[in-house]
Amino acid sequence: QPSVQLDSKGYYEVVVEIENDNLFQNSINWLNTYYENPDKVLKGKIDSEYLRVSAKHREGNGIPAFDYTLEINLKPNKYRIRYQITELTAGGMTWKFSSYYKADGRLKKMNKNKVERIEAEVHSTLSNHFQYLMKSKEDNDW
């Protein structure tokens, strides 16, 4: 799976093709194993088609905590991820991801490392989902 590059508003979208006959149920299973409180983060569900998660990534690893929405649209043997950072928080302050960028859309140099770390965390979450789907496919082939 390619690395994640968030746009200046903290948004990322990708379509992933994968051979897996049970993407929806396997994605539900992933939610139940990946999130500490899956019932609290699952905000939307249409059987076999769509999942929406709203969660918070904890502060740490040199980055602030951030709230995000993860939407997973599912079709046979492919899925689309839409990931949106809604706000970041640290030390009692809250701000938007866009504050890391200049008015012309270019990343402020002083924020480059922080944004790269945030992107790595987003990639880790999305990669974990992909790996779970790959593993669940293999687990079903016995």
Backbone hydrogen bonds in HBPLUS format (Angstrom, degrees):
<---DONOR---> <-ACCEPTOR-->    atom                        ^
c    i                          cat <-CA-CA->   ^        H-A-AA   ^      H-
h    n   atom  resd res      DA  || num        DHA   H-A  angle D-A-AA Bond
n    s   type  num  typ     dist DA aas  dist angle  dist       angle   num
A0007-ASP N   A0011-TYR O   2.91 MM   4  5.34 157.3  1.96 141.5 148.2     1
A0010-GLY N   A0007-ASP O   2.91 MM   3  5.32 165.5  1.93 121.0 122.9     2
A0085-ILE N   A0010-GLY O   2.86 MM  75  5.05 163.5  1.88 141.9 147.5     3
A0012-TYR N   A0083-TYR O   2.85 MM  71  5.14 146.4  1.96 151.3 157.9     4
A0083-TYR N   A0012-TYR O   2.80 MM  71  5.14 171.6  1.81 161.3 163.9     5
A0014-VAL N   A0081-ILE O   3.05 MM  67  5.35 151.1  2.13 142.3 149.6     6
A0081-ILE N   A0014-VAL O   2.80 MM  67  5.35 163.8  1.82 164.2 168.4     7
A0016-VAL N   A0079-TYR O   2.77 MM  63  5.42 167.6  1.78 166.6 170.0     8
A0079-TYR N   A0016-VAL O   2.91 MM  63  5.42 152.3  1.98 147.9 156.9     9
A0018-ILE N   A0077-ASN O   2.92 MM  59  5.07 161.4  1.95 122.5 128.7    10
A0026-ASN N   A0022-ASN O   2.95 MM   4  6.00 162.2  1.98 159.0 164.9    11
A0027-SER N   A0023-LEU O   2.84 MM   4  5.88 143.6  1.97 141.6 151.1    12
A0027-SER N   A0024-PHE O   3.13 MM   3  5.11 121.0  2.50  93.6 108.4    13
A0028-ILE N   A0024-PHE O   2.95 MM   4  6.29 152.7  2.02 150.1 157.9    14
A0029-ASN N   A0025-GLN O   2.86 MM   4  6.13 159.2  1.90 148.3 154.2    15
A0030-TRP N   A0026-ASN O   2.90 MM   4  6.12 149.2  2.00 138.2 146.6    16
A0031-LEU N   A0027-SER O   2.95 MM   4  6.25 161.4  1.99 148.6 152.7    17
A0032-ASN N   A0028-ILE O   3.02 MM   4  6.32 156.9  2.07 150.4 156.5    18
A0033-THR N   A0029-ASN O   3.09 MM   4  6.39 132.0  2.33 140.8 153.2    19
A0033-THR N   A0030-TRP O   3.02 MM   3  5.17 133.8  2.24 100.4 113.3    20
A0034-TYR N   A0030-TRP O   2.71 MM   4  5.77 155.7  1.77 163.0 170.6    21
A0035-TYR N   A0031-LEU O   3.16 MM   4  5.79 168.3  2.18 142.5 145.9    22
A0040-LYS N   A0037-ASN O   2.93 MM   3  5.50 137.8  2.11 116.2 127.6    23
A0041-VAL N   A0037-ASN O   3.28 MM   4  6.62 146.0  2.40 151.4 161.2    24
A0042-LEU N   A0038-PRO O   3.13 MM   4  6.10 151.4  2.21 151.2 156.2    25
A0054-SER N   A0041-VAL O   2.88 MM  13  5.12 157.1  1.93 142.8 149.2    26
A0043-LYS N   A0052-ARG O   2.75 MM   9  5.47 154.9  1.81 151.5 159.0    27
A0044-GLY N   A0052-ARG O   3.22 MM   8  4.69 139.7  2.39 135.1 130.1    28
A0052-ARG N   A0044-GLY O   2.87 MM   8  4.69 146.1  1.98 139.0 133.4    29
A0046-ILE N   A0050-TYR O   2.96 MM   4  4.98 160.5  2.00 136.5 138.1    30
A0049-GLU N   A0046-ILE O   2.90 MM   3  5.51 164.3  1.92 143.7 146.7    31
A0050-TYR N   A0046-ILE O   3.05 MM   4  4.98 168.1  2.07 145.0 145.9    32
A0074-LEU N   A0049-GLU O   2.64 MM  25  4.72 165.5  1.66 140.6 142.0    33
A0051-LEU N   A0072-ILE O   2.91 MM  21  5.13 142.6  2.05 139.6 150.5    34
A0072-ILE N   A0051-LEU O   2.83 MM  21  5.13 163.4  1.86 152.3 155.9    35
A0053-VAL N   A0070-LEU O   2.78 MM  17  5.01 162.5  1.81 147.7 153.9    36
A0070-LEU N   A0053-VAL O   2.81 MM  17  5.01 159.8  1.85 143.9 150.4    37
A0055-ALA N   A0068-TYR O   2.96 MM  13  5.59 155.9  2.02 154.8 162.3    38
A0068-TYR N   A0055-ALA O   2.84 MM  13  5.59 159.5  1.88 161.1 163.5    39
A0057-HIS N   A0066-PHE O   2.70 MM   9  5.23 169.7  1.71 158.2 158.7    40
A0066-PHE N   A0057-HIS O   3.05 MM   9  5.23 151.6  2.13 136.3 145.1    41
A0060-GLY N   A0063-ILE O   3.05 MM   3  5.46 168.9  2.06 155.3 158.8    42
A0063-ILE N   A0060-GLY O   3.11 MM   3  5.46 155.5  2.18 110.0 117.2    43
A0065-ALA N   A0089-THR O   3.09 MM  24  5.27 135.7  2.29 175.2 162.2    44
A0089-THR N   A0065-ALA O   2.84 MM  24  5.27 160.0  1.88 142.9 146.8    45
A0067-ASP N   A0087-GLU O   2.80 MM  20  5.40 157.8  1.85 160.3 167.8    46
A0086-THR N   A0067-ASP O   2.82 MM  19  5.49 150.8  1.90 130.7 140.1    47
A0069-THR N   A0084-GLN O   2.82 MM  15  5.20 152.6  1.89 145.5 154.6    48
A0084-GLN N   A0069-THR O   2.88 MM  15  5.20 160.6  1.92 153.7 159.2    49
A0071-GLU N   A0082-ARG O   2.78 MM  11  5.01 167.4  1.80 151.6 156.0    50
A0082-ARG N   A0071-GLU O   2.91 MM  11  5.01 152.6  1.98 146.0 150.0    51
A0073-ASN N   A0080-ARG O   2.90 MM   7  5.05 160.7  1.94 147.0 152.1    52
A0080-ARG N   A0073-ASN O   2.79 MM   7  5.05 156.6  1.84 144.8 152.8    53
A0075-LYS N   A0078-LYS O   2.95 MM   3  5.41 167.2  1.97 164.9 160.6    54
A0078-LYS N   A0075-LYS O   3.15 MM   3  5.41 162.4  2.18 133.6 128.2    55
A0088-LEU N   A0095-TRP O   2.86 MM   7  5.40 167.1  1.88 163.8 167.6    56
A0095-TRP N   A0088-LEU O   2.96 MM   7  5.40 153.5  2.04 146.6 153.2    57
A0090-ALA N   A0093-MET O   3.05 MM   3  5.44 151.1  2.14 143.0 151.5    58
A0093-MET N   A0090-ALA O   2.91 MM   3  5.44 165.3  1.93 123.3 127.6    59
A0099-SER N   A0096-LYS O   3.10 MM   3  5.74 161.1  2.13 115.5 121.1    60
A0100-TYR N   A0097-PHE O   3.05 MM   3  5.94 170.6  2.06 127.4 130.1    61
A0101-TYR N   A0098-SER O   3.00 MM   3  5.49 161.9  2.04 118.7 122.2    62
A0108-LYS N   A0100-TYR O   2.99 MM   8  5.95 172.6  2.00 149.0 150.6    63
A0102-LYS N   A0106-ARG O   2.71 MM   4  5.36 172.5  1.72 163.6 163.8    64
A0105-GLY N   A0102-LYS O   2.93 MM   3  5.35 161.2  1.96 117.8 121.4    65
A0111-ASN N   A0108-LYS O   2.86 MM   3  5.51 157.6  1.91 122.4 129.9    66
A0112-LYS N   A0109-LYS O   3.16 MM   3  5.32 165.1  2.18 111.1 115.7    67
A0115-VAL N   A0111-ASN O   2.90 MM   4  6.08 169.4  1.91 167.2 169.8    68
A0116-GLU N   A0112-LYS O   2.97 MM   4  6.16 160.1  2.01 151.0 156.9    69
A0117-ARG N   A0113-ASN O   2.98 MM   4  6.24 150.4  2.07 145.6 153.4    70
A0118-ILE N   A0114-LYS O   2.94 MM   4  6.25 155.2  2.00 150.1 157.2    71
A0119-GLU N   A0115-VAL O   2.84 MM   4  6.08 164.6  1.87 154.0 158.3    72
A0120-ALA N   A0116-GLU O   2.96 MM   4  6.15 147.5  2.07 139.3 148.2    73
A0121-GLU N   A0117-ARG O   3.03 MM   4  6.34 147.6  2.14 143.0 151.1    74
A0121-GLU N   A0118-ILE O   3.07 MM   3  5.10 118.8  2.46  95.6 110.7    75
A0122-VAL N   A0118-ILE O   2.94 MM   4  6.29 157.6  1.99 154.1 160.4    76
A0123-HIS N   A0119-GLU O   2.83 MM   4  6.02 162.7  1.86 149.3 154.6    77
A0124-SER N   A0120-ALA O   2.92 MM   4  6.09 148.8  2.02 138.8 147.3    78
A0125-THR N   A0121-GLU O   3.14 MM   4  6.47 155.5  2.20 147.2 151.9    79
A0126-LEU N   A0122-VAL O   3.02 MM   4  6.33 171.0  2.03 160.2 161.5    80
A0127-SER N   A0123-HIS O   2.74 MM   4  5.74 157.2  1.79 152.1 159.2    81
A0128-ASN N   A0124-SER O   2.93 MM   4  5.97 148.6  2.03 139.1 147.6    82
A0129-HIS N   A0125-THR O   3.12 MM   4  6.48 151.7  2.20 146.1 152.9    83
A0130-PHE N   A0126-LEU O   3.04 MM   4  6.34 163.2  2.07 147.0 151.0    84
A0131-GLN N   A0127-SER O   2.80 MM   4  6.02 168.3  1.81 156.0 159.1    85
A0132-TYR N   A0128-ASN O   2.95 MM   4  6.08 151.7  2.03 142.8 150.7    86
A0133-LEU N   A0129-HIS O   3.00 MM   4  6.32 156.7  2.05 151.2 157.1    87
A0134-MET N   A0130-PHE O   2.95 MM   4  6.28 155.1  2.01 151.1 158.4    88
A0135-LYS N   A0131-GLN O   2.85 MM   4  6.02 161.4  1.88 149.8 155.1    89
A0136-SER N   A0132-TYR O   2.80 MM   4  5.95 161.8  1.83 152.0 157.2    90
A0137-LYS N   A0133-LEU O   3.08 MM   4  6.18 146.6  2.19 138.1 146.5    91
A0138-GLU N   A0134-MET O   3.11 MM   4  6.44 158.2  2.16 145.2 150.6    92
A0139-ASP N   A0135-LYS O   2.76 MM   4  6.02 156.9  1.81 154.1 161.5    93
A0140-ASN N   A0136-SER O   3.12 MM   4  6.21 135.1  2.33 134.9 144.4    94
A0140-ASN N   A0137-LYS O   3.25 MM   3  5.33 134.1  2.47  95.3 107.2    95
A0141-ASP N   A0138-GLU O   3.04 MM   3  5.21 154.3  2.11 105.8 113.9    96
